[in-house]
Amino acid sequence: MDERRRVLEMLRDGRISVEEAERLLDALDTGPAPGGAPPRFLRVQVSGHRGDKVDVALPLALADVAVRLLPKGLRLSLGGEELDVARLLADLRTGGAAGTLVDARSPTGDHVRISVE
């Protein structure tokens, strides 16, 4: 399903306001920044040692909506440091990061890769 249709369906379902839909559609219409195109997706790939596979791509233009869907008061930490998910997604949207962010393997063979594309 294309990104524009996804935004319109969220509007239809009442999950976002008209103003949010306009902002998201404007973000999708924005052309590439000088010096190259900004990242468009946060991709999460998981390969389980039992053959399970997950490959999810979140359009960064929808990051604001993703933040609204998170439970209130959600706190995430990494290495004892609290992560501000809203700020992280905002930084990713504005081109603050690109490429592989996390590439980890467990001793049992599970593999997680998070990248910005």
RORO-387891 format. One line per 8 residues: number of its first residue (from 1); their letters; for each residue x, y, z of N, C-alpha, C. Coordinates in Angstrom, 3 decimals, decimal comma. Layout:
% RORO-387891
NUM	A	X:Y:Z:X:Y:Z:X:Y:Z | ...
END
This chain:
% RORO-387891
1	MDERRRVL	0,854:-1,169:0,000:0,000:0,000:0,000:0,901:1,234:0,000 | 0,554:2,194:-0,819:1,432:3,359:-0,896:1,212:4,289:0,302 | 2,187:5,125:0,571:2,193:5,976:1,772:1,033:6,959:1,786 | 0,702:7,545:0,640:-0,402:8,519:0,585:-1,724:7,856:0,960 | -1,939:6,675:0,447:-3,177:5,948:0,758:-3,240:5,610:2,245 | -2,107:5,253:2,822:-2,050:4,936:4,252:-2,462:6,151:5,090 | -1,965:7,331:4,710:-2,325:8,561:5,420:-3,824:8,807:5,307 | -4,370:8,658:4,107:-5,800:8,894:3,902:-6,656:7,894:4,679
9	EMLRDGRI	-6,212:6,659:4,767:-6,960:5,666:5,548:-6,928:5,989:7,038 | -5,783:6,485:7,528:-5,711:6,874:8,942:-6,637:8,049:9,214 | -6,726:8,976:8,267:-7,646:10,113:8,404:-9,088:9,612:8,420 | -9,427:8,756:7,480:-10,777:8,199:7,402:-11,169:7,476:8,693 | -10,212:6,734:9,270:-10,476:5,963:10,484:-10,445:6,809:11,751 | -10,134:8,111:11,606:-10,118:9,006:12,761:-8,881:8,885:13,628 | -7,830:8,242:13,127:-6,604:8,076:13,913:-5,719:9,311:13,867 | -5,911:10,170:12,858:-5,176:11,429:12,764:-6,157:12,532:12,378
17	SVEEAERL	-5,779:13,770:12,668:-6,620:14,915:12,329:-6,349:15,346:10,886 | -7,214:16,238:10,374:-7,027:16,779:9,034:-5,686:17,504:8,946 | -5,354:18,280:9,991:-4,092:19,027:9,995:-2,893:18,076:9,938 | -2,963:16,985:10,704:-1,862:16,012:10,676:-1,759:15,352:9,305 | -2,901:15,047:8,710:-2,887:14,434:7,378:-2,265:15,386:6,361 | -2,615:16,682:6,431:-2,021:17,660:5,517:-0,508:17,715:5,677 | -0,061:17,730:6,943:1,378:17,798:7,208:2,091:16,556:6,667 | 1,490:15,381:6,874:2,105:14,148:6,389:2,139:14,111:4,862
25	LDALDTGP	1,036:14,521:4,228:1,008:14,529:2,764:2,005:15,529:2,205 | 2,141:16,684:2,869:3,157:17,661:2,448:4,554:17,068:2,556 | 4,799:16,339:3,652:6,116:15,727:3,845:6,397:14,694:2,759 | 5,373:13,973:2,342:5,554:12,983:1,281:5,822:13,653:-0,064 | 5,278:14,866:-0,259:5,462:15,584:-1,518:6,787:16,326:-1,601 | 7,473:16,479:-0,475:8,727:17,219:-0,450:9,774:16,482:-1,262 | 10,437:17,199:-2,117:11,463:16,608:-2,978:12,741:16,353:-2,215 | 13,721:15,754:-2,858:14,986:15,464:-2,221:15,708:16,734:-1,790
33	APGGAPPR	16,392:16,638:-0,677:17,173:17,766:-0,164:18,443:17,909:-0,990 | 19,022:19,127:-1,023:20,284:19,297:-1,733:21,332:18,335:-1,171 | 22,123:17,771:-2,058:23,167:16,856:-1,601:22,680:15,424:-1,464 | 21,469:15,133:-1,917:20,965:13,771:-1,852:19,633:13,703:-1,146 | 18,953:12,613:-1,360:17,630:12,428:-0,765:17,761:12,072:0,713 | 16,882:12,637:1,545:16,903:12,278:2,954:16,385:10,847:3,142 | 16,706:10,218:4,242:16,185:8,874:4,498:14,660:8,901:4,517 | 14,038:7,821:4,060:12,580:7,772:4,000:11,990:6,714:4,914
41	FLRVQVSG	12,762:5,700:5,306:12,209:4,590:6,079:13,095:4,211:7,255 | 12,451:3,813:8,344:13,129:3,134:9,442:12,777:1,669:9,259 | 13,782:0,841:8,975:13,549:-0,577:8,702:14,037:-1,419:9,871 | 13,189:-2,349:10,308:13,527:-3,288:11,374:13,429:-4,689:10,780 | 14,545:-5,406:10,850:14,595:-6,770:10,333:15,038:-7,702:11,461 | 14,285:-8,787:11,622:14,600:-9,772:12,655:14,577:-11,144:12,013 | 15,645:-11,909:12,251:15,711:-13,300:11,805:15,919:-14,159:13,044 | 14,937:-14,999:13,346:15,034:-15,874:14,505:15,792:-17,142:14,176
49	HRGDKVDV	16,385:-17,723:15,178:17,168:-18,944:14,959:16,288:-20,129:14,556 | 14,968:-20,002:14,728:14,037:-21,063:14,324:13,444:-20,808:12,942 | 13,954:-19,807:12,248:13,486:-19,522:10,897:12,455:-18,412:10,802 | 12,032:-17,864:11,950:11,083:-16,742:11,926:11,762:-15,531:11,311 | 10,998:-14,762:10,509:11,551:-13,553:9,898:10,539:-12,423:9,999 | 11,053:-11,222:10,294:10,237:-10,017:10,329:10,994:-8,954:9,547 | 10,272:-8,219:8,710:10,865:-7,115:7,951:9,814:-6,014:7,891 | 10,006:-4,967:8,678:9,040:-3,876:8,777:9,733:-2,581:8,382
57	ALPLALAD	9,083:-1,810:7,515:9,603:-0,506:7,120:8,580:0,550:7,522 | 8,967:1,448:8,417:8,098:2,534:8,858:8,481:3,789:8,087 | 7,558:4,334:7,275:7,877:5,591:6,590:8,142:6,687:7,623 | 9,270:7,348:7,507:9,606:8,390:8,471:8,615:9,544:8,425 | 7,928:9,723:7,291:6,904:10,762:7,205:5,749:10,472:8,151 | 5,621:9,233:8,579:4,550:8,845:9,493:5,037:8,733:10,938 | 6,235:9,210:11,204:6,817:9,072:12,543:5,967:9,745:13,613 | 5,395:10,909:13,299:4,555:11,587:14,286:3,374:10,718:14,678
65	VAVRLLPK	2,794:10,048:13,709:1,663:9,168:13,980:2,120:7,989:14,831 | 3,278:7,441:14,513:3,800:6,314:15,279:3,978:6,697:16,740 | 4,475:7,890:16,999:4,671:8,351:18,374:3,334:8,445:19,088 | 2,293:8,898:18,391:0,971:9,017:19,008:0,382:7,664:19,353 | 0,788:6,608:18,655:0,261:5,272:18,906:0,951:4,568:20,067 | 2,081:5,105:20,513:2,786:4,500:21,643:2,006:4,747:22,931 | 2,043:3,803:23,858:1,338:3,999:25,129:1,881:5,211:25,882 | 0,985:5,956:26,532:1,388:7,110:27,346:2,312:6,633:28,460
73	GLRLSLGG	3,347:7,411:28,715:4,272:7,078:29,790:5,273:5,989:29,446 | 5,306:5,549:28,182:6,248:4,517:27,770:7,669:5,029:27,941 | 8,495:4,248:28,584:9,901:4,605:28,772:10,752:3,477:28,213 | 11,676:3,859:27,365:12,601:2,893:26,784:14,007:3,262:27,217 | 14,808:2,245:27,442:16,192:2,536:27,806:17,117:1,617:27,031 | 18,315:2,118:26,822:19,347:1,384:26,122:20,639:1,602:26,875 | 21,197:0,556:27,421:22,437:0,675:28,187:22,287:1,563:29,410 | 21,099:1,545:30,016:20,873:2,354:31,208:20,476:3,791:30,918
81	EELDVARL	20,525:4,210:29,655:20,148:5,570:29,262:18,725:5,559:28,730 | 17,904:6,518:29,193:16,539:6,601:28,702:16,524:7,196:27,298 | 15,703:6,603:26,422:15,584:7,086:25,044:14,329:7,933:24,903 | 14,456:9,066:24,267:13,315:9,907:23,939:12,890:9,508:22,524 | 11,881:8,639:22,431:11,472:8,083:21,147:11,007:9,177:20,199 | 10,245:10,145:20,704:9,753:11,234:19,847:10,920:12,004:19,242 | 11,918:12,295:20,049:13,069:13,043:19,534:13,881:12,200:18,549 | 14,040:10,927:18,862:14,768:10,038:17,966:14,110:10,005:16,589
89	LADLRTGG	12,783:9,839:16,550:12,087:9,809:15,271:12,169:11,155:14,555 | 12,092:12,258:15,313:12,226:13,589:14,703:13,611:13,752:14,081 | 14,654:13,317:14,786:16,016:13,394:14,245:16,153:12,561:12,977 | 15,540:11,384:12,974:15,619:10,528:11,797:14,913:11,170:10,608 | 13,755:11,785:10,860:13,000:12,440:9,787:13,787:13,570:9,149 | 14,557:14,290:9,938:15,287:15,444:9,410:16,673:15,064:8,892 | 16,950:13,785:8,796:18,220:13,352:8,227:19,352:13,288:9,235 | 19,017:13,190:10,531:20,035:13,146:11,571:20,806:11,839:11,622
97	AAGTLVDA	20,337:10,827:10,893:21,026:9,533:10,894:20,702:8,812:9,590 | 21,598:7,958:9,171:21,361:7,139:7,986:22,201:5,884:8,100 | 21,780:4,847:7,392:22,512:3,589:7,420:22,073:2,703:8,569 | 22,924:1,762:8,934:22,603:0,799:9,983:22,793:1,424:11,352 | 21,738:1,361:12,177:21,795:1,884:13,536:22,113:0,777:14,533 | 21,524:-0,409:14,305:21,732:-1,559:15,194:21,911:-2,791:14,325 | 22,914:-3,587:14,645:23,123:-4,874:13,985:23,621:-5,816:15,076 | 22,713:-6,637:15,603:23,056:-7,462:16,773:22,645:-8,906:16,545
105	RSPTGDHV	23,481:-9,810:17,085:23,195:-11,251:17,053:23,244:-11,789:18,469 | 22,295:-12,662:18,766:22,285:-13,301:20,085:23,112:-14,577:20,012 | 23,489:-15,131:21,169:24,240:-16,387:21,172:23,466:-17,546:20,531 | 22,119:-17,447:20,514:21,319:-18,523:19,919:21,140:-18,370:18,416 | 21,649:-17,260:17,849:21,558:-17,065:16,409:20,488:-16,096:15,952 | 19,748:-15,491:16,877:18,776:-14,470:16,483:19,540:-13,246:15,988 | 18,994:-12,586:14,973:19,668:-11,429:14,383:18,671:-10,281:14,269 | 19,065:-9,094:14,745:18,236:-7,896:14,655:19,060:-6,828:13,944
113	RISVE	18,424:-6,213:12,942:19,069:-5,119:12,223:18,054:-3,982:12,102 | 18,471:-2,788:12,533:17,635:-1,589:12,418:18,430:-0,591:11,599 | 17,795:-0,100:10,522:18,504:0,833:9,651:17,579:1,945:9,202 | 18,202:3,018:8,721:17,492:4,150:8,151:17,848:4,175:6,669 | 16,828:4,128:5,818:17,057:4,042:4,373:16,372:5,185:3,652
END
